[in-house]
Amino acid sequence: MRSEKTGISIYRTPSHNNVKTSTFQKTSTVNSDAIKEALKQVKYPGFSRDIVSFGLVKSAAFADGTAKVSLTLTTADPKVPLHLKKEVENCLRALPGVTSTIVDVAVSAPRAATPAGGNLGGNAAAPKTIRHAIAIASGKGGVGKSTFAVNLACSLAQVLAAQGRPGRVGLMDCDIYGPSVPLMIGLHGERPHVEGDNLIPIEKHGVKVMSMGFLVDDNTPVVWRGPMIMKTIQQFVQNVRWGELDVLLIDLPPGTGDAQLSLVQTLPLDGAILVTTPQPAATNIARKGGLMFQKVNVPLLGVAENMSYFTDPTGTRHALFGEGGGARTAESLGTVLLGQVPLIPEIRSGGDSGTPIVVSAPQSAAAEVFREIGRALMEEVQRRTAAAKPGTGSA
């Protein structure tokens, strides 16, 4: 093992192959492509994706019975390169005709985050290409926050596209334990491309999306403590190539824990939206979420009331979960009620099918509610931005 200015290189001296040959291409010729194909069996620690699709394999070669592979990693965990080196060696030794291996792992440390500023949130490492960043929170699970976030993102994309600004909306799914955005927006099973140290978000319905759901499969539960959650959210902000965005929506997990605090320490937030259903069981918890944002100096842009009412075939409205809860929550927090989203089967089925109602039925009343909330949201953000400029705000 030796240290260099650019990182650490770990070498293994050639050794005799005394491992039983695997079933992988027993009769095939070993070459660079065959080695890379075999290395797709090696998963990056903590993820279901392999080191080849992550772009970590920089070169692979075979000559005179020796298989040589070069990896490039960015990690602060010394166990990761050692683990991957061992796994790669085991994989190479199982190839027919391989008698020795050389694995070169170049490791560079992650870029250090600069001290936080602004809203207790934001630092210099945050992307400068994101005009507005808005968190969507609920405090309590089960109120339809992710469904709301997906439909709001798609409606904002429609509004901005009509203004000649397509592809300017991003959606960052920070629900690490239960990421549902990929399913709801029609990207279930998709995997993002990797370019250098950056992930490339996947675009659908005019929205650029990044989610933990892209990086783990359905059968891989995420069992992480706080530091891992915080690191992942930081990487979603700093190591995703979002490009030029007018607005980035961040779908937060329920609660007021590590994910929320990590976000406000990493990305300058223009504000937060609280999503709640009308009944006190939801509004009481949503209010606590709003108080948390106020404590870390993140402005509350408004409250969105989801599942507000059901309209029967006769046109009669029924308040299945009570009424007025969203308005009372907004009043208690000193903000506004952005809108009331009805309870209809089409919103649910749109999420299950990956085609949100604002896309499948853009002329529907529910789609218009989401667009009205989107317009009100952007107007409020722009008003606050203008008021904060020198010479434009009140004394």
VOPAGU-2260 file (C-alpha; in pm, 1 decimal, decimal comma):
REM VOPAGU-2260
SITE   aa  ch    i         X         Y         Z
SITE  MET   A    0       0,0       0,0       0,0
SITE  ARG   A    1     134,0     342,6     -82,5
SITE  SER   A    2      11,1     699,5     -51,2
SITE  GLU   A    3      13,9     948,4    -336,2
SITE  LYS   A    4     -89,6    1308,9    -366,7
SITE  THR   A    5    -402,2    1210,3    -558,8
SITE  GLY   A    6    -501,9     930,5    -328,1
SITE  ILE   A    7    -400,6     584,2    -214,6
SITE  SER   A    8    -309,8     293,1    -440,7
SITE  ILE   A    9    -341,8     -60,6    -312,2
SITE  TYR   A   10    -165,6    -339,5    -501,4
SITE  ARG   A   11    -171,0    -713,8    -473,9
SITE  THR   A   12     131,7    -911,8    -585,4
SITE  PRO   A   13      61,6   -1191,3    -834,4
SITE  SER   A   14     -49,1   -1512,1    -667,4
SITE  HIS   A   15    -129,2   -1862,1    -782,6
SITE  ASN   A   16    -494,3   -1926,2    -859,3
SITE  ASN   A   17    -608,2   -2212,4    -637,1
SITE  VAL   A   18    -976,9   -2114,3    -642,8
SITE  LYS   A   19   -1228,7   -2335,0    -819,9
SITE  THR   A   20   -1340,8   -2191,0   -1154,3
SITE  SER   A   21   -1686,4   -2033,1   -1151,3
SITE  THR   A   22   -1958,8   -2108,9   -1401,7
SITE  PHE   A   23   -1893,2   -1772,2   -1566,5
SITE  GLN   A   24   -1800,7   -1830,6   -1932,3
SITE  LYS   A   25   -1591,2   -2140,5   -1865,4
SITE  THR   A   26   -1515,2   -2180,0   -2232,5
SITE  SER   A   27   -1480,8   -1809,2   -2316,3
SITE  THR   A   28   -1162,2   -1616,7   -2378,5
SITE  VAL   A   29   -1069,1   -1386,1   -2094,3
SITE  ASN   A   30   -1032,5   -1026,5   -2214,2
SITE  SER   A   31   -1116,4    -676,0   -2093,9
SITE  ASP   A   32   -1487,2    -706,2   -2174,6
SITE  ALA   A   33   -1514,3   -1048,0   -2011,1
SITE  ILE   A   34   -1347,3    -917,7   -1694,6
SITE  LYS   A   35   -1583,0    -619,9   -1674,2
SITE  GLU   A   36   -1880,3    -848,5   -1727,8
SITE  ALA   A   37   -1763,6   -1066,7   -1440,6
SITE  LEU   A   38   -1711,0    -765,3   -1215,9
SITE  LYS   A   39   -2080,2    -684,2   -1241,6
SITE  GLN   A   40   -2115,2    -943,1    -965,4
SITE  VAL   A   41   -1929,4    -712,6    -723,2
SITE  LYS   A   42   -2166,0    -477,1    -542,5
SITE  TYR   A   43   -2061,5    -149,5    -382,0
SITE  PRO   A   44   -2098,9    -181,7      -2,8
SITE  GLY   A   45   -2446,1     -79,7     110,5
SITE  PHE   A   46   -2590,5     -67,1    -242,7
SITE  SER   A   47   -2747,0    -312,7    -483,1
SITE  ARG   A   48   -2561,6    -162,2    -778,8
SITE  ASP   A   49   -2236,2    -308,2    -903,7
SITE  ILE   A   50   -1899,9    -133,6    -937,8
SITE  VAL   A   51   -1914,5    -141,5   -1318,1
SITE  SER   A   52   -2245,5      45,3   -1346,6
SITE  PHE   A   53   -2119,4     293,2   -1087,6
SITE  GLY   A   54   -1826,5     369,8   -1322,0
SITE  LEU   A   55   -1560,1     267,2   -1069,7
SITE  VAL   A   56   -1373,8      27,8   -1302,1
SITE  LYS   A   57   -1128,5     243,4   -1496,0
SITE  SER   A   58    -942,4     -32,7   -1678,7
SITE  ALA   A   59    -925,4    -409,7   -1710,0
SITE  ALA   A   60    -669,1    -624,1   -1891,0
SITE  PHE   A   61    -550,9    -985,3   -1919,6
SITE  ALA   A   62    -209,4   -1112,7   -2027,1
SITE  ASP   A   63      -6,7   -1430,4   -1959,5
SITE  GLY   A   64    -254,1   -1554,6   -1702,0
SITE  THR   A   65    -260,3   -1226,5   -1504,9
SITE  ALA   A   66    -581,6   -1025,6   -1475,2
SITE  LYS   A   67    -525,3    -659,5   -1385,6
SITE  VAL   A   68    -798,7    -419,0   -1280,9
SITE  SER   A   69    -782,9     -51,5   -1184,0
SITE  LEU   A   70   -1052,4     102,7    -965,1
SITE  THR   A   71   -1105,2     466,2    -871,1
SITE  LEU   A   72   -1303,3     545,2    -556,3
SITE  THR   A   73   -1405,9     853,6    -364,1
SITE  THR   A   74   -1462,0     761,1      -1,5
SITE  ALA   A   75   -1355,4     854,0     348,4
SITE  ASP   A   76   -1415,4     500,4     478,9
SITE  PRO   A   77   -1088,2     300,9     472,9
SITE  LYS   A   78   -1281,7     -25,9     486,3
SITE  VAL   A   79   -1447,8      27,9     147,8
SITE  PRO   A   80   -1138,9       2,0     -78,9
SITE  LEU   A   81   -1008,5    -298,6     113,2
SITE  HIS   A   82   -1343,5    -473,6      90,1
SITE  LEU   A   83   -1379,5    -404,3    -283,3
SITE  LYS   A   84   -1020,1    -512,0    -351,0
SITE  LYS   A   85   -1084,6    -847,6    -185,2
SITE  GLU   A   86   -1413,2    -898,6    -368,7
SITE  VAL   A   87   -1257,7    -811,3    -705,4
SITE  GLU   A   88    -969,0   -1049,1    -644,4
SITE  ASN   A   89   -1208,3   -1332,6    -560,3
SITE  CYS   A   90   -1410,9   -1258,4    -871,7
SITE  LEU   A   91   -1103,0   -1251,0   -1097,3
SITE  ARG   A   92    -957,1   -1572,3    -957,1
SITE  ALA   A   93   -1277,0   -1753,1   -1048,1
SITE  LEU   A   94   -1230,7   -1677,6   -1418,6
SITE  PRO   A   95   -1092,3   -1960,0   -1635,6
SITE  GLY   A   96    -727,7   -1915,2   -1723,6
SITE  VAL   A   97    -651,8   -1656,2   -1454,2
SITE  THR   A   98    -349,7   -1763,8   -1247,5
SITE  SER   A   99    -275,9   -1431,0   -1073,8
SITE  THR   A  100    -436,0   -1093,4   -1015,3
SITE  ILE   A  101    -330,6    -731,8    -971,6
SITE  VAL   A  102    -589,8    -492,7    -834,2
SITE  ASP   A  103    -502,7    -123,0    -822,6
SITE  VAL   A  104    -742,9      89,8    -615,8
SITE  ALA   A  105    -692,7     466,8    -630,4
SITE  VAL   A  106    -875,0     638,4    -344,5
SITE  SER   A  107    -945,0    1008,6    -311,6
SITE  ALA   A  108   -1110,3    1173,9     -13,6
SITE  PRO   A  109   -1451,0    1341,4     -58,3
SITE  ARG   A  110   -1446,3    1715,6     -91,0
SITE  ALA   A  111   -1490,6    1870,1     249,8
SITE  ALA   A  112   -1808,4    2066,3     307,7
SITE  THR   A  113   -1760,5    2429,2     393,6
SITE  PRO   A  114   -1914,7    2578,9     707,5
SITE  ALA   A  115   -2284,9    2633,8     695,4
SITE  GLY   A  116   -2431,7    2976,3     660,0
SITE  GLY   A  117   -2755,7    3145,3     573,0
SITE  ASN   A  118   -3054,2    2956,8     707,4
SITE  LEU   A  119   -2837,6    2727,8     922,8
SITE  GLY   A  120   -2854,1    2570,4     594,1
SITE  GLY   A  121   -2661,4    2625,1     291,6
SITE  ASN   A  122   -2290,7    2617,6     220,4
SITE  ALA   A  123   -2054,1    2699,3     -60,6
SITE  ALA   A  124   -2054,2    2337,4    -180,8
SITE  ALA   A  125   -2423,1    2360,8    -271,4
SITE  PRO   A  126   -2496,5    2392,0    -645,5
SITE  LYS   A  127   -2509,4    2747,7    -776,7
SITE  THR   A  128   -2729,8    2641,9   -1068,7
SITE  ILE   A  129   -3040,0    2591,3    -850,9
SITE  ARG   A  130   -3240,9    2912,3    -834,3
SITE  HIS   A  131   -3489,3    2805,0    -565,0
SITE  ALA   A  132   -3484,0    2503,7    -330,1
SITE  ILE   A  133   -3805,6    2414,1    -147,1
SITE  ALA   A  134   -3857,4    2136,7     107,1
SITE  ILE   A  135   -4183,3    1942,6     122,0
SITE  ALA   A  136   -4248,1    1801,4     468,3
SITE  SER   A  137   -4531,4    1653,4     667,7
SITE  GLY   A  138   -4407,2    1564,0    1012,4
SITE  LYS   A  139   -4641,6    1263,2     999,8
SITE  GLY   A  140   -4639,4     977,1     751,5
SITE  GLY   A  141   -4943,8     864,3     556,3
SITE  VAL   A  142   -5075,3    1205,3     451,7
SITE  GLY   A  143   -4982,7    1169,8      83,6
SITE  LYS   A  144   -4672,9    1390,9      91,4
SITE  SER   A  145   -4484,2    1208,3    -185,1
SITE  THR   A  146   -4794,4    1194,3    -405,1
SITE  PHE   A  147   -4832,7    1567,6    -350,9
SITE  ALA   A  148   -4461,8    1629,8    -425,3
SITE  VAL   A  149   -4470,4    1435,2    -752,5
SITE  ASN   A  150   -4784,4    1609,1    -878,3
SITE  LEU   A  151   -4656,0    1949,7    -771,1
SITE  ALA   A  152   -4325,2    1890,4    -951,2
SITE  CYS   A  153   -4502,9    1784,5   -1271,2
SITE  SER   A  154   -4741,5    2079,1   -1254,3
SITE  LEU   A  155   -4451,5    2323,0   -1206,2
SITE  ALA   A  156   -4278,6    2164,2   -1505,4
SITE  GLN   A  157   -4592,8    2226,5   -1713,1
SITE  VAL   A  158   -4620,2    2586,9   -1596,7
SITE  LEU   A  159   -4254,4    2663,4   -1667,9
SITE  ALA   A  160   -4262,1    2483,2   -2003,6
SITE  ALA   A  161   -4554,3    2704,5   -2105,8
SITE  GLN   A  162   -4332,1    3000,6   -2021,4
SITE  GLY   A  163   -4057,4    2867,9   -2248,3
SITE  ARG   A  164   -3847,6    2717,4   -1967,3
SITE  PRO   A  165   -3869,6    2337,7   -2004,0
SITE  GLY   A  166   -3659,4    2098,9   -1796,3
SITE  ARG   A  167   -3612,7    2346,3   -1511,3
SITE  VAL   A  168   -3773,6    2147,3   -1228,4
SITE  GLY   A  169   -3594,2    1895,6   -1007,2
SITE  LEU   A  170   -3731,8    1651,3    -749,0
SITE  MET   A  171   -3499,2    1508,4    -485,3
SITE  ASP   A  172   -3646,3    1213,4    -296,2
SITE  CYS   A  173   -3486,3    1218,2      49,1
SITE  ASP   A  174   -3711,1     952,5     197,9
SITE  ILE   A  175   -3417,0     716,4     247,9
SITE  TYR   A  176   -3608,1     433,3     414,6
SITE  GLY   A  177   -3918,8     433,1     196,2
SITE  PRO   A  178   -3848,3     598,8    -141,0
SITE  SER   A  179   -4171,3     595,7    -343,6
SITE  VAL   A  180   -4106,1     875,2    -593,7
SITE  PRO   A  181   -3961,3     643,7    -865,9
SITE  LEU   A  182   -4283,2     438,7    -871,9
SITE  MET   A  183   -4511,2     742,4    -864,8
SITE  ILE   A  184   -4337,7     927,0   -1146,6
SITE  GLY   A  185   -4289,2     626,0   -1373,6
SITE  LEU   A  186   -3920,3     551,9   -1315,0
SITE  HIS   A  187   -3942,4     232,6   -1110,0
SITE  GLY   A  188   -3644,7       7,0   -1181,5
SITE  GLU   A  189   -3443,0     276,6   -1357,2
SITE  ARG   A  190   -3077,3     345,2   -1272,3
SITE  PRO   A  191   -2896,8     681,2   -1309,3
SITE  HIS   A  192   -2578,8     719,2   -1512,7
SITE  VAL   A  193   -2253,0     808,0   -1343,0
SITE  GLU   A  194   -2009,0    1063,9   -1485,0
SITE  GLY   A  195   -1692,6    1102,4   -1281,0
SITE  ASP   A  196   -1797,2    1177,9    -924,0
SITE  ASN   A  197   -2149,9    1279,4   -1024,3
SITE  LEU   A  198   -2482,5    1104,9   -1063,4
SITE  ILE   A  199   -2698,5    1219,9   -1355,4
SITE  PRO   A  200   -3065,5    1264,4   -1256,2
SITE  ILE   A  201   -3327,7    1083,1   -1461,8
SITE  GLU   A  202   -3586,1    1300,3   -1635,8
SITE  LYS   A  203   -3955,3    1211,9   -1665,2
SITE  HIS   A  204   -4260,2    1427,0   -1734,8
SITE  GLY   A  205   -4026,9    1728,9   -1756,3
SITE  VAL   A  206   -3886,8    1669,5   -1404,6
SITE  LYS   A  207   -3528,1    1575,0   -1317,8
SITE  VAL   A  208   -3541,2    1311,2   -1042,9
SITE  MET   A  209   -3294,0    1160,3    -796,9
SITE  SER   A  210   -3394,0     904,1    -536,1
SITE  MET   A  211   -3249,5     639,5    -309,1
SITE  GLY   A  212   -3493,9     412,0    -489,9
SITE  PHE   A  213   -3266,0     425,6    -795,1
SITE  LEU   A  214   -2970,6     291,0    -597,7
SITE  VAL   A  215   -3121,9      -3,9    -411,0
SITE  ASP   A  216   -3353,5    -276,9    -533,5
SITE  ASP   A  217   -3692,7    -364,6    -391,7
SITE  ASN   A  218   -3551,7    -647,1    -180,3
SITE  THR   A  219   -3276,4    -439,6     -16,4
SITE  PRO   A  220   -3392,8    -262,1     299,9
SITE  VAL   A  221   -3192,1      43,6     398,8
SITE  VAL   A  222   -3076,6     -10,4     756,5
SITE  TRP   A  223   -2871,6     299,8     828,3
SITE  ARG   A  224   -2792,4     518,4    1124,4
SITE  GLY   A  225   -2793,8     897,6    1121,3
SITE  PRO   A  226   -2444,0     964,1     978,9
SITE  MET   A  227   -2511,4     751,1     669,3
SITE  ILE   A  228   -2842,7     927,2     608,5
SITE  MET   A  229   -2677,6    1266,9     643,4
SITE  LYS   A  230   -2396,6    1170,3     404,8
SITE  THR   A  231   -2639,8    1044,5     142,4
SITE  ILE   A  232   -2842,6    1364,9     148,3
SITE  GLN   A  233   -2525,1    1571,6     121,5
SITE  GLN   A  234   -2423,0    1367,6    -183,7
SITE  PHE   A  235   -2766,7    1411,2    -341,4
SITE  VAL   A  236   -2709,9    1786,0    -316,7
SITE  GLN   A  237   -2340,7    1808,9    -401,1
SITE  ASN   A  238   -2275,9    1509,0    -627,5
SITE  VAL   A  239   -2582,4    1510,6    -851,3
SITE  ARG   A  240   -2553,3    1707,7   -1174,4
SITE  TRP   A  241   -2885,4    1889,7   -1155,6
SITE  GLY   A  242   -2801,1    2147,9   -1419,8
SITE  GLU   A  243   -2989,8    2476,4   -1443,1
SITE  LEU   A  244   -3307,0    2459,7   -1234,2
SITE  ASP   A  245   -3567,2    2721,3   -1155,7
SITE  VAL   A  246   -3685,3    2511,4    -862,1
SITE  LEU   A  247   -3571,0    2198,3    -679,3
SITE  LEU   A  248   -3835,9    2028,0    -466,0
SITE  ILE   A  249   -3706,0    1809,0    -182,7
SITE  ASP   A  250   -3940,1    1535,5     -64,7
SITE  LEU   A  251   -3843,0    1480,8     299,3
SITE  PRO   A  252   -3921,7    1173,6     508,7
SITE  PRO   A  253   -4170,9    1209,1     794,5
SITE  GLY   A  254   -4041,0    1341,9    1123,5
SITE  THR   A  255   -3793,3    1601,8    1240,8
SITE  GLY   A  256   -3468,9    1403,6    1253,0
SITE  ASP   A  257   -3137,7    1349,4    1075,6
SITE  ALA   A  258   -3262,9    1395,1     719,3
SITE  GLN   A  259   -3424,7    1731,4     790,3
SITE  LEU   A  260   -3127,5    1867,6     984,5
SITE  SER   A  261   -2877,7    1741,8     727,8
SITE  LEU   A  262   -3067,9    1911,0     446,7
SITE  VAL   A  263   -3080,8    2252,2     610,9
SITE  GLN   A  264   -2707,9    2226,0     685,7
SITE  THR   A  265   -2625,1    2144,1     322,7
SITE  LEU   A  266   -2855,7    2336,8      92,3
SITE  PRO   A  267   -2978,1    2697,7     123,3
SITE  LEU   A  268   -3354,1    2653,7     137,9
SITE  ASP   A  269   -3588,5    2923,8      12,4
SITE  GLY   A  270   -3865,1    2775,6     219,9
SITE  ALA   A  271   -4073,7    2473,7     313,0
SITE  ILE   A  272   -4425,3    2349,5     243,9
SITE  LEU   A  273   -4615,8    2148,2     502,9
SITE  VAL   A  274   -4850,8    1877,7     376,6
SITE  THR   A  275   -5127,6    1759,6     607,7
SITE  THR   A  276   -5469,4    1602,9     606,1
SITE  PRO   A  277   -5748,4    1789,4     788,4
SITE  GLN   A  278   -5778,1    1583,5    1107,9
SITE  PRO   A  279   -5596,3    1681,4    1431,5
SITE  ALA   A  280   -5394,7    1357,4    1434,7
SITE  ALA   A  281   -5211,8    1491,8    1128,8
SITE  THR   A  282   -5225,2    1869,0    1181,8
SITE  ASN   A  283   -5080,5    1853,4    1533,5
SITE  ILE   A  284   -4769,8    1675,1    1403,1
SITE  ALA   A  285   -4747,9    1896,1    1094,4
SITE  ARG   A  286   -4739,4    2198,3    1322,8
SITE  LYS   A  287   -4436,8    2054,6    1504,1
SITE  GLY   A  288   -4265,6    2013,5    1168,8
SITE  GLY   A  289   -4336,1    2377,3    1092,0
SITE  LEU   A  290   -4189,8    2487,0    1424,1
SITE  MET   A  291   -3874,3    2291,5    1347,3
SITE  PHE   A  292   -3822,9    2481,1    1021,2
SITE  GLN   A  293   -3877,0    2809,2    1200,2
SITE  LYS   A  294   -3611,3    2718,7    1456,7
SITE  VAL   A  295   -3353,1    2663,7    1181,3
SITE  ASN   A  296   -3454,9    2984,1    1000,1
SITE  VAL   A  297   -3626,7    2820,3     702,6
SITE  PRO   A  298   -3932,1    3026,1     595,7
SITE  LEU   A  299   -4268,0    2851,0     580,0
SITE  LEU   A  300   -4417,8    2913,2     237,2
SITE  GLY   A  301   -4754,2    2763,4     319,7
SITE  VAL   A  302   -4962,6    2461,3     411,9
SITE  ALA   A  303   -5117,7    2224,9     158,3
SITE  GLU   A  304   -5420,3    2028,5     276,4
SITE  ASN   A  305   -5438,1    1686,4     112,4
SITE  MET   A  306   -5744,6    1455,5      97,9
SITE  SER   A  307   -5953,6    1757,5     191,3
SITE  TYR   A  308   -6288,5    1631,2      65,9
SITE  PHE   A  309   -6461,4    1369,9    -145,2
SITE  THR   A  310   -6726,6    1463,7    -399,9
SITE  ASP   A  311   -6994,9    1201,4    -464,9
SITE  PRO   A  312   -7174,0    1152,9    -799,9
SITE  THR   A  313   -7443,8    1400,8    -698,4
SITE  GLY   A  314   -7184,0    1674,2    -650,1
SITE  THR   A  315   -7206,9    1674,7    -270,1
SITE  ARG   A  316   -6881,0    1723,7     -83,5
SITE  HIS   A  317   -6797,4    1502,1     212,8
SITE  ALA   A  318   -6525,8    1595,1     463,6
SITE  LEU   A  319   -6413,3    1240,2     541,4
SITE  PHE   A  320   -6118,3    1351,1     753,9
SITE  GLY   A  321   -6276,9    1658,8     905,7
SITE  GLU   A  322   -6240,0    2010,4     774,7
SITE  GLY   A  323   -6049,5    2328,8     841,3
SITE  GLY   A  324   -5737,4    2161,5     975,8
SITE  GLY   A  325   -5507,7    2295,2     705,6
SITE  ALA   A  326   -5628,5    2652,1     748,3
SITE  ARG   A  327   -5593,1    2636,2    1127,3
SITE  THR   A  328   -5241,4    2495,0    1098,8
SITE  ALA   A  329   -5140,2    2768,2     857,2
SITE  GLU   A  330   -5285,5    3037,2    1085,3
SITE  SER   A  331   -5107,9    2900,5    1393,6
SITE  LEU   A  332   -4775,4    2906,5    1209,8
SITE  GLY   A  333   -4824,9    3251,3    1060,3
SITE  THR   A  334   -4837,2    3131,3     700,6
SITE  VAL   A  335   -5100,7    3071,1     430,2
SITE  LEU   A  336   -5313,1    2781,9     309,3
SITE  LEU   A  337   -5181,6    2713,6     -41,7
SITE  GLY   A  338   -5469,0    2493,7    -149,2
SITE  GLN   A  339   -5691,2    2192,7     -82,5
SITE  VAL   A  340   -5638,4    1872,6    -280,9
SITE  PRO   A  341   -5948,8    1653,4    -316,6
SITE  LEU   A  342   -5962,0    1283,8    -231,6
SITE  ILE   A  343   -6022,3    1104,1    -561,1
SITE  PRO   A  344   -5922,7     756,5    -689,8
SITE  GLU   A  345   -5749,8     901,6    -996,2
SITE  ILE   A  346   -5475,6    1064,1    -785,8
SITE  ARG   A  347   -5401,3     730,0    -619,6
SITE  SER   A  348   -5411,2     528,6    -941,8
SITE  GLY   A  349   -5188,4     784,7   -1113,4
SITE  GLY   A  350   -4924,5     728,3    -848,7
SITE  ASP   A  351   -4950,1     350,4    -878,5
SITE  SER   A  352   -4918,3     359,9   -1258,5
SITE  GLY   A  353   -4638,2     616,9   -1271,5
SITE  THR   A  354   -4848,7     872,7   -1457,5
SITE  PRO   A  355   -4949,9    1151,8   -1215,2
SITE  ILE   A  356   -5296,2    1298,6   -1261,7
SITE  VAL   A  357   -5153,5    1632,6   -1375,0
SITE  VAL   A  358   -5003,9    1439,3   -1670,1
SITE  SER   A  359   -5280,4    1187,0   -1741,0
SITE  ALA   A  360   -5568,1    1433,6   -1694,1
SITE  PRO   A  361   -5422,7    1786,7   -1715,8
SITE  GLN   A  362   -5766,5    1943,6   -1760,1
SITE  SER   A  363   -5913,5    1784,0   -1448,6
SITE  ALA   A  364   -6011,3    1985,1   -1143,4
SITE  ALA   A  365   -5747,9    1809,2    -931,3
SITE  ALA   A  366   -5472,1    1889,6   -1181,5
SITE  GLU   A  367   -5576,5    2253,4   -1177,6
SITE  VAL   A  368   -5551,3    2255,7    -795,6
SITE  PHE   A  369   -5188,8    2140,7    -818,4
SITE  ARG   A  370   -5111,2    2404,7   -1084,0
SITE  GLU   A  371   -5271,5    2677,5    -872,7
SITE  ILE   A  372   -5060,7    2569,9    -574,9
SITE  GLY   A  373   -4752,7    2571,3    -797,0
SITE  ARG   A  374   -4824,6    2921,1    -926,5
SITE  ALA   A  375   -4892,7    3053,6    -576,5
SITE  LEU   A  376   -4574,6    2891,1    -452,2
SITE  MET   A  377   -4351,9    3042,2    -720,9
SITE  GLU   A  378   -4509,3    3385,4    -676,7
SITE  GLU   A  379   -4440,1    3373,3    -302,2
SITE  VAL   A  380   -4079,4    3259,9    -349,7
SITE  GLN   A  381   -4014,8    3529,5    -607,6
SITE  ARG   A  382   -4176,9    3791,3    -384,7
SITE  ARG   A  383   -3953,6    3693,4     -92,7
SITE  THR   A  384   -3645,7    3693,2    -315,6
SITE  ALA   A  385   -3724,5    4040,7    -445,5
SITE  ALA   A  386   -3793,0    4168,1     -94,3
SITE  ALA   A  387   -3455,4    4037,9      24,6
SITE  LYS   A  388   -3260,0    4232,6    -240,7
SITE  PRO   A  389   -3095,6    4555,8    -119,4
SITE  GLY   A  390   -3316,9    4856,4    -170,4
SITE  THR   A  391   -3634,4    4655,4    -238,5
SITE  GLY   A  392   -3739,3    4538,8     105,9
SITE  SER   A  393   -3907,7    4734,1     375,2
SITE  ALA   A  394   -3704,9    4900,0     645,8
